Amino acid sequence: MRFTQKNRQQVLDQNEGHKTQSSYSAKNFSETRVYEIKDGGLNVRAESKTSWADSGRTDSYRYSADAEETKRFLRDNRDELNTDGIE
């Protein structure tokens, strides 16, 4: 299936409320992202931590994914999503 703009919107609408999480960890940095399909779009909540001595802190932010990030999310999570009736 190709994730055209129309197909992306249909998949988002059919999967309202779907949540998934990803995490990344490196030597001095870690990040957890929670993706949620809500109100016909993809919302992302990210929390990152750094252990650098001069900037050891935790940052948390939320944003709505742009078209390219939404497309990448749908491709990567295709098997978990309901795509019935979408060609």
LUMGUFI-225120 format. One record per residue: x, y, z of N, C-alpha, C, O, CB in turn; residue number from 1. Coordinates in Angstrom, 2 decimals, decimal comma. Atoms other than C-alpha are relative to their C-alpha. Glycine has a CB too. Example, Ala and Ser with C-alpha at 12.3 -4.5 7.8 and 13.67 -1.06 7.14 Angstrom:
<sites>
((0,89 -1,19 0,00) (12,30 -4,50 7,80) (0,90 1,20 0,00) (1,94 1,18 0,66) (-0,99 0,03 1,25) 1)
((-0,82 -1,19 -0,06) (13,67 -1,06 7,14) (-0,77 1,09 0,73) (-0,26 2,20 0,90) (0,41 0,46 -1,42) 2)
</sites>
This chain:
<sites>
((0,83 -1,17 0,00) (0,00 0,00 0,00) (0,88 1,24 0,00) (1,88 1,32 0,72) (-0,95 -0,01 1,21) 1)
((-0,69 -1,29 0,02) (1,19 3,48 -0,83) (-0,70 0,94 0,97) (-1,93 0,99 1,00) (0,04 0,61 -1,44) 2)
((0,59 -0,94 -0,94) (0,67 6,08 1,85) (-0,11 1,38 -0,63) (0,64 2,30 -0,31) (0,83 0,07 1,29) 3)
((0,29 -1,30 0,59) (-0,70 8,88 -0,29) (-0,65 0,86 1,08) (-1,00 0,35 2,15) (-0,93 -0,14 -1,26) 4)
((0,62 -0,88 -0,99) (-2,14 11,88 1,51) (-1,39 -0,50 0,38) (-1,75 -0,49 1,56) (-0,08 1,44 -0,55) 5)
((1,36 0,50 -0,27) (-5,66 10,45 1,19) (0,07 -1,28 0,84) (-0,67 -1,41 1,82) (-0,75 -0,28 -1,34) 6)
((-0,12 1,24 -0,76) (-4,58 7,00 2,43) (0,51 0,25 1,42) (0,05 -0,40 2,36) (0,94 -0,97 -0,73) 7)
((-0,50 -0,31 -1,34) (-2,65 8,49 5,34) (-1,14 0,46 0,89) (-1,25 0,03 2,03) (1,10 1,07 -0,06) 8)
((1,10 -0,53 -0,79) (-5,73 10,36 6,50) (-1,00 -1,09 0,35) (-1,53 -1,12 1,46) (-0,70 1,14 -0,75) 9)
((0,92 1,10 -0,28) (-7,93 7,26 6,18) (0,55 -0,91 1,09) (-0,19 -1,32 1,98) (-0,26 -0,82 -1,28) 10)
((-0,61 0,86 -1,03) (-5,48 5,17 8,25) (-0,05 0,70 1,35) (-0,36 0,07 2,36) (1,47 -0,35 -0,38) 11)
((0,06 -0,75 -1,25) (-5,29 7,90 10,89) (-1,42 -0,02 0,57) (-1,61 -0,23 1,77) (0,47 1,44 -0,21) 12)
((1,39 0,00 -0,46) (-9,09 8,10 11,06) (-0,43 -1,37 0,53) (-1,15 -1,45 1,52) (-0,93 0,43 -1,14) 13)
((0,38 1,36 -0,40) (-9,46 4,31 11,33) (0,71 -0,46 1,28) (0,29 -1,43 1,90) (0,30 -0,98 -1,12) 14)
((-0,81 0,43 -1,14) (-6,89 4,10 14,13) (0,01 1,03 1,12) (0,98 1,11 1,89) (1,41 -0,29 -0,44) 15)
((0,13 -1,01 -1,05) (-8,06 6,92 16,40) (0,25 -0,65 1,37) (-0,32 -1,68 1,69) (-1,41 0,65 -0,04) 16)
((-0,29 0,50 -1,34) (-6,65 6,39 19,91) (1,18 -0,96 0,08) (1,60 -1,32 1,18) (-1,19 -0,66 0,54) 17)
((-1,14 0,92 -0,01) (-3,79 4,09 18,86) (1,22 0,69 0,60) (1,52 1,83 0,27) (0,32 -0,51 -1,44) 18)
((-1,21 -0,52 -0,63) (-0,67 4,59 21,00) (1,13 -1,00 -0,14) (0,91 -2,21 -0,08) (-0,24 0,33 1,48) 19)
((-1,18 0,84 0,00) (2,84 3,26 20,66) (1,18 0,83 0,53) (1,13 2,06 0,56) (0,30 -0,56 -1,44) 20)
((-1,14 -0,66 -0,62) (6,18 4,06 22,23) (1,29 -0,50 -0,62) (1,41 -1,66 -1,01) (0,00 -0,23 1,52) 21)
((-1,34 0,39 0,44) (9,78 4,06 21,08) (1,01 0,64 0,93) (0,73 1,64 1,58) (0,27 0,42 -1,49) 22)
((-1,04 -0,58 -0,84) (13,00 4,68 22,91) (1,36 -0,17 -0,67) (1,58 -1,07 -1,48) (0,00 -0,65 1,40) 23)
((-1,35 -0,02 0,53) (16,60 5,42 22,08) (0,94 0,31 1,16) (0,64 1,17 1,99) (0,16 1,04 -1,18) 24)
((-0,96 -0,24 -1,07) (19,61 5,29 24,35) (1,41 -0,05 -0,57) (1,76 -0,95 -1,33) (-0,18 -1,03 1,13) 25)
((-1,41 -0,06 0,37) (23,23 6,26 23,81) (0,80 0,26 1,28) (0,23 0,29 2,37) (0,28 1,11 -1,09) 26)
((-0,86 -0,13 -1,17) (26,17 6,83 26,13) (-0,44 1,12 0,95) (-0,51 0,90 2,16) (1,42 0,24 -0,44) 27)
((0,35 -1,15 -0,85) (25,10 10,27 27,41) (-1,38 0,58 -0,29) (-1,67 1,71 0,09) (1,03 1,08 -0,17) 28)
((1,30 -0,53 0,42) (21,60 10,62 26,04) (-1,01 -1,13 -0,10) (-0,68 -2,23 -0,54) (0,11 0,74 -1,35) 29)
((1,09 0,95 0,22) (18,26 8,82 26,13) (-1,27 0,79 -0,32) (-1,45 1,92 0,14) (-0,22 -0,92 1,25) 30)
((1,25 -0,65 0,39) (14,89 9,65 24,63) (-1,09 -1,04 -0,12) (-0,87 -2,14 -0,64) (0,16 0,78 -1,33) 31)
((1,19 0,83 0,13) (11,44 8,13 24,88) (-1,05 0,83 -0,72) (-1,28 1,99 -0,37) (-0,52 -0,51 1,40) 32)
((1,07 -0,69 0,74) (8,69 9,05 22,43) (-1,28 -0,83 0,07) (-1,26 -2,05 -0,11) (0,40 0,24 -1,48) 33)
((1,31 0,63 0,00) (5,00 8,27 22,76) (-0,77 0,62 -1,16) (-0,97 1,83 -1,22) (-0,75 0,19 1,38) 34)
((0,77 -0,43 1,17) (3,04 8,45 19,52) (-1,46 -0,34 0,23) (-1,78 -1,45 0,63) (0,53 -0,67 -1,31) 35)
((1,43 0,24 -0,17) (-0,74 8,83 19,66) (-0,76 0,59 -1,18) (-0,54 1,74 -1,57) (-0,51 0,61 1,34) 36)
((0,87 -0,48 1,08) (-3,26 9,09 16,84) (-1,23 0,59 0,67) (-1,98 -0,11 1,35) (-0,37 -1,15 -1,02) 37)
((1,09 -0,70 -0,67) (-5,78 11,67 17,96) (-0,48 1,15 -0,87) (0,33 1,86 -1,47) (0,45 0,53 1,39) 38)
((0,61 -1,10 0,77) (-8,16 14,09 16,24) (0,47 0,04 -1,45) (0,67 1,12 -2,01) (0,32 1,33 0,67) 39)
((-0,37 0,09 1,40) (-7,14 12,87 12,78) (1,45 0,31 -0,30) (1,81 0,53 -1,45) (-0,84 0,91 -0,77) 40)
((-1,42 -0,29 0,21) (-3,43 13,50 13,30) (0,86 -0,84 0,92) (0,35 -1,59 1,76) (0,29 1,49 0,22) 41)
((-0,96 0,73 -0,82) (-0,32 12,07 14,88) (0,66 0,99 0,97) (1,31 1,95 0,55) (1,07 -0,72 -0,88) 42)
((-0,58 -0,84 -1,04) (0,74 13,64 18,18) (1,17 -0,74 0,63) (1,11 -1,95 0,84) (-1,05 0,38 1,07) 43)
((-1,21 0,60 -0,56) (4,18 13,03 19,67) (0,33 0,70 1,33) (0,32 1,92 1,43) (1,19 0,12 -1,01) 44)
((-0,51 -0,52 -1,27) (5,30 13,42 23,27) (1,39 -0,59 0,19) (1,54 -1,81 0,18) (-0,96 -0,37 1,22) 45)
((-1,38 0,46 -0,11) (9,05 13,20 23,73) (0,59 0,47 1,33) (0,37 1,59 1,78) (0,86 0,52 -1,18) 46)
((-0,72 -0,34 -1,23) (11,12 13,10 26,89) (1,44 -0,45 -0,19) (1,71 -1,61 -0,50) (-0,65 -0,68 1,26) 47)
((-1,41 0,34 0,19) (14,89 13,24 26,71) (0,79 0,34 1,26) (0,45 1,26 2,01) (0,59 0,75 -1,23) 48)
((-0,88 -0,21 -1,16) (17,61 13,03 29,33) (1,44 0,00 -0,49) (1,81 -0,77 -1,39) (-0,22 -1,09 1,11) 49)
((-1,43 -0,03 0,31) (21,26 13,92 29,13) (0,76 -0,10 1,31) (0,29 0,36 2,34) (0,39 1,29 -0,78) 50)
((-0,79 0,17 -1,22) (23,96 13,06 31,61) (1,27 0,83 -0,02) (2,15 0,64 0,82) (0,34 -1,45 0,19) 51)
((-1,17 -0,87 0,03) (26,51 15,67 30,62) (0,04 0,80 1,30) (-0,98 1,32 1,74) (-0,02 0,96 -1,23) 52)
((-0,14 -0,66 -1,30) (27,85 17,22 33,83) (-0,49 1,45 -0,01) (-1,09 1,90 0,96) (1,44 -0,05 0,45) 53)
((0,36 -1,41 0,04) (27,26 20,79 32,71) (-1,44 0,24 -0,43) (-1,93 1,37 -0,35) (0,92 0,73 -0,91) 54)
((1,37 -0,23 0,47) (23,76 20,22 31,34) (-0,92 -1,17 0,33) (-1,90 -1,40 -0,38) (-0,01 0,25 -1,50) 55)
((0,84 1,13 -0,35) (22,30 17,18 33,07) (-1,43 0,46 0,26) (-1,69 1,13 1,26) (0,55 -0,73 1,23) 56)
((1,38 -0,46 -0,12) (18,62 17,77 32,59) (-0,94 -0,93 -0,73) (-0,52 -1,80 -1,49) (-0,15 1,43 -0,54) 57)
((1,06 0,73 0,69) (15,36 16,30 31,43) (-0,86 1,00 -0,75) (-1,31 1,99 -0,17) (-0,86 -0,85 0,99) 58)
((0,88 -0,85 0,81) (13,39 17,91 28,61) (-1,21 -0,80 -0,42) (-1,11 -1,99 -0,74) (0,75 0,56 -1,25) 59)
((1,23 0,65 0,44) (9,81 17,10 27,75) (-0,73 0,97 -0,91) (-0,87 2,15 -0,59) (-0,89 -0,43 1,22) 60)
((0,72 -0,87 0,91) (7,89 18,45 24,79) (-1,01 -0,81 -0,81) (-0,90 -2,03 -0,93) (0,97 0,72 -0,93) 61)
((1,05 0,60 0,82) (4,85 17,73 22,62) (-0,10 0,77 -1,31) (0,14 1,98 -1,37) (-1,38 -0,01 0,75) 62)
((0,21 -0,67 1,27) (4,16 18,44 19,00) (-0,86 -0,89 -0,91) (-1,00 -2,09 -0,67) (1,35 0,33 -0,68) 63)
((0,73 0,74 1,03) (2,01 17,40 16,04) (0,98 -0,33 -1,12) (1,70 0,54 -1,61) (-1,23 0,84 -0,55) 64)
((-0,93 0,46 1,04) (3,94 15,36 13,49) (-0,36 0,63 -1,34) (-1,54 0,81 -1,66) (-0,02 -1,54 -0,11) 65)
((0,23 -0,52 1,34) (4,36 16,84 10,03) (-0,31 -1,17 -0,94) (-0,30 -2,33 -0,53) (1,23 0,81 -0,50) 66)
((0,40 1,02 0,97) (3,37 14,95 6,87) (1,07 -1,08 -0,18) (0,75 -2,26 -0,28) (-0,31 0,65 -1,33) 67)
((-1,09 0,96 0,23) (6,79 13,32 6,41) (0,18 -0,94 1,20) (0,37 -2,14 1,02) (1,31 0,74 -0,28) 68)
((-0,13 0,85 -1,19) (7,05 12,07 10,01) (-1,21 -0,93 0,15) (-1,06 -2,08 0,56) (0,15 0,88 1,27) 69)
((1,20 0,83 -0,05) (3,45 10,80 9,86) (0,13 -1,16 -0,98) (-0,19 -2,30 -0,64) (-1,26 0,83 -0,32) 70)
((-0,19 1,04 1,02) (4,22 8,88 6,67) (1,00 -1,06 0,48) (0,76 -2,26 0,32) (0,48 0,62 -1,33) 71)
((-1,02 0,91 -0,52) (7,34 7,34 8,24) (-0,57 -0,85 1,15) (-0,32 -2,06 1,21) (1,24 0,79 0,49) 72)
((0,64 0,73 -1,10) (5,36 6,38 11,38) (-0,96 -1,06 -0,53) (-0,95 -2,20 -0,05) (-0,75 0,97 0,93) 73)
((0,97 0,95 0,56) (2,62 4,72 9,33) (0,70 -1,17 -0,69) (0,29 -2,32 -0,54) (-0,95 0,70 -0,99) 74)
((-0,77 1,07 0,65) (5,14 2,77 7,24) (0,62 -0,93 1,03) (0,54 -2,16 0,90) (1,11 0,59 -0,90) 75)
((-0,69 0,80 -1,01) (7,07 1,61 10,31) (-0,94 -0,81 0,87) (-0,55 -1,84 1,42) (0,83 0,89 0,87) 76)
((0,95 0,66 -0,89) (3,92 0,59 12,21) (-1,18 -0,62 -0,75) (-2,21 -0,92 -0,16) (-0,53 1,00 1,02) 77)
((1,06 0,51 0,87) (1,84 -0,73 9,30) (-0,66 -1,27 0,55) (-1,88 -1,41 0,48) (0,54 -0,27 -1,37) 78)
((0,54 1,28 -0,46) (1,44 -4,21 10,85) (-0,86 0,13 1,25) (-1,69 -0,74 1,52) (1,13 -0,96 0,28) 79)
((0,77 -0,22 -1,22) (-0,01 -2,80 14,08) (-1,29 0,76 -0,25) (-2,16 0,81 0,62) (0,83 0,73 1,02) 80)
((1,13 -0,88 0,27) (-2,57 -0,55 12,39) (-1,09 -0,69 -0,82) (-0,82 -1,63 -1,57) (0,49 1,25 -0,74) 81)
((1,13 0,49 0,77) (-6,00 -1,25 10,97) (0,00 0,69 -1,37) (-0,22 1,90 -1,45) (-1,36 0,25 0,75) 82)
((-0,01 -0,55 1,35) (-5,74 -0,77 7,19) (-1,10 -0,62 -0,87) (-1,03 -0,54 -2,09) (1,37 -0,22 -0,65) 83)
((1,09 0,65 0,75) (-8,92 -2,64 6,20) (-0,69 0,99 -0,94) (-1,02 2,11 -0,54) (-1,03 -0,61 0,97) 84)
((0,73 -0,80 0,99) (-10,54 -1,27 3,06) (0,80 1,10 -0,65) (0,25 1,88 -1,42) (-1,18 0,59 0,64) 85)
((-0,84 -1,04 0,60) (-7,63 0,96 2,09) (0,93 -0,66 -1,01) (1,62 -1,63 -0,70) (0,82 0,78 1,11) 86)
((-0,81 0,59 1,06) (-5,88 0,25 -1,18) (1,25 0,80 -0,26) (2,05 0,44 -1,13) (-0,80 -0,12 -1,28) 87)
</sites>
